[in-house]
Amino acid sequence: MAEHYDVAIVGAGIIGASTAHFLKKKGVEKVLLLDRGGAASGNTSRSAAIVRSFYTIPVMARLAREAVRLFHGLRGEIGSDGGFEATGFTQLVPPDWVDIAEEKVAMHQGLGIDTRFVPEGEWAQRFPWLNPQGVGAIIVENESGYADPVQTTEAFVASFVNAGGEFRSRTPARALLREGDRVTGVLLDEGEVGAGIVINAAGPWAAGLAASADLDLPLRAVREQDAVWEVRGDRPLPDTPVSNPIEAVYMRPMGEGRWLFGRGYPKPYHDVDPDNFKMTCDNDNVVEVYERWCVRIPALDGSRLLHGYAALYDVTPDWIPFMGPRSGIEGYADACGGSGHAFKTGPIFARELVDWLVDGTVRDDFRQFSHDRVAEGRLFNQSFGGNRV
Ligand SMILES: Cc1cc2nc3c(=O)[nH]c(=O)nc-3n(C[C@H](O)[C@H](O)[C@H](O)COP(=O)(O)OP(=O)(O)OC[C@H]3O[C@@H](n4cnc5c(N)ncnc54)[C@H](O)[C@@H]3O)c2cc1C
């Protein structure tokens, strides 16, 4: 092979881009980042990009805590704040979740996350927009918020390139190259490129890429829709992203009176072909989500739909990403399967993945992210289902 890299990364979404950055930061000499489009040309560009810590699995809460910290210090890390707005985050809790939420908030506080229940007596003053009927409890996180997913990803790529990394856009990897039990590189249209390690960060397309080297990667491509609405001025509205499992919806501010609304778990999931799915939204879905929000926030009445779209979740069997090397194959690592919640944690997954691959150091709680957990029957257990892990 004419060209050879220490590491080649396929996919420049948030996971591949931040992995590239941390590899260069770690001092890896020759790193190639490829995308068949450009930076953030896949699902990252359509992410709601809510950055919160409310996770029920301790390792996910730890990573989310690190993610919130990273976003606060992003300018120092990559020279851009990624459009991060530290608005805080509001989690509504259905009555039958309150007991478990108490356990989880205690766990979060133990991890140093700035979160608490807001006493019911403060709701009217603190949340003047809220119809409190049917709300069991409200949790707030003070340091959370949301970011601009494209700005964040582009800044990771820029930082990687500034550090001497090589980024090739409009460069599809057609297959992984494999010799025996080692992945040796990638096949591009211009020929074979060798790599000491290939990192598969191709999002919902990662399964096809893995299959080209006879590697099993159980990923569903599930269609997910969001819509942006313009809300009439001078009405009481939340100033944070809000997760509302009571009506199974979420929202986040977009600035300038605009709000993004999406449907959350539980809901029907539609598996699609990642190379051939409808990227526009469905009218009935958009109206249903909006009407669900109008029940909880009556001031939304009379809002105007600006636009909507569909993108993909790359969903693993337990809704937790696959990260890291796996047994039985050298020169390969998974970095995919974000399952609809890996924008915030993408860069933290990337940082710990790089420690694992370059230094060989991995925390015990991180080891379980390897695809090995499938064969070992050690999938993660979730408390609430779907991407509310
Ligand atoms: C509608 C929606 C809302 C979301 N909201 C949130 C949220 O609020 N908070 C949160 O934390 N997460 C959220 N997520 C999830 C989060 O956005 C994703 O988990 C994350 O962006 C996935 O990033 P990625 O890098 O794995 O994949 P992608 O962004 O899909 O990147 C994969 C890249 O690989 C490239 N590629 C694929 N195949 C090849 C190939 N053969 N050769 C070269 N390049 C290739 C693609 O072009 C693409 O750029 C949401 C997701 C969606 C869809």
The ligand as a Gaussian input file, in Angstrom:
#p B3LYP/6-31G(d) Opt

LIG

0 1
 C      -33.038000      14.224000      15.402000
 C      -31.945000      13.891000      16.378000
 C      -31.884000      14.536000      17.611000
 C      -30.848000      14.251000      18.504000
 N      -30.752000      14.921000      19.683000
 C      -29.718000      14.710000      20.523000
 C      -29.566000      15.479000      21.701000
 O      -30.381000      16.351000      21.985000
 N      -28.473000      15.256000      22.491000
 C      -27.558000      14.279000      22.204000
 O      -26.611000      14.105000      22.974000
 N      -27.677000      13.516000      21.083000
 C      -28.732000      13.720000      20.244000
 N      -28.859000      12.982000      19.103000
 C      -27.894000      11.921000      18.835000
 C      -26.598000      12.464000      18.296000
 O      -26.829000      13.537000      17.425000
 C      -25.861000      11.334000      17.570000
 O      -25.686000      10.232000      18.476000
 C      -24.495000      11.793000      17.079000
 O      -24.577000      12.999000      16.372000
 C      -23.929000      10.699000      16.174000
 O      -22.682000      11.130000      15.696000
 P      -21.780000      10.138000      14.861000
 O      -20.502000      10.829000      14.669000
 O      -21.774000       8.794000      15.477000
 O      -22.607000       9.892000      13.496000
 P      -22.919000      10.811000      12.223000
 O      -23.070000      12.224000      12.581000
 O      -24.035000      10.151000      11.481000
 O      -21.578000      10.710000      11.401000
 C      -21.215000       9.589000      10.642000
 C      -20.412000      10.112000       9.468000
 O      -19.867000       9.034000       8.759000
 C      -19.841000       9.351000       7.387000
 N      -19.756000       8.086000       6.667000
 C      -20.611000       7.046000       6.721000
 N      -20.161000       6.035000       5.969000
 C      -18.989000       6.438000       5.422000
 C      -18.042000       5.831000       4.558000
 N      -18.210000       4.574000       4.109000
 N      -16.948000       6.543000       4.181000
 C      -16.761000       7.809000       4.626000
 N      -17.642000       8.427000       5.463000
 C      -18.727000       7.753000       5.858000
 C      -21.148000      10.094000       7.172000
 O      -21.078000      10.931000       6.014000
 C      -21.253000      10.908000       8.469000
 O      -20.740000      12.221000       8.354000
 C      -29.888000      13.252000      18.173000
 C      -29.938000      12.601000      16.935000
 C      -30.944000      12.926000      16.038000
 C      -30.977000      12.227000      14.710000

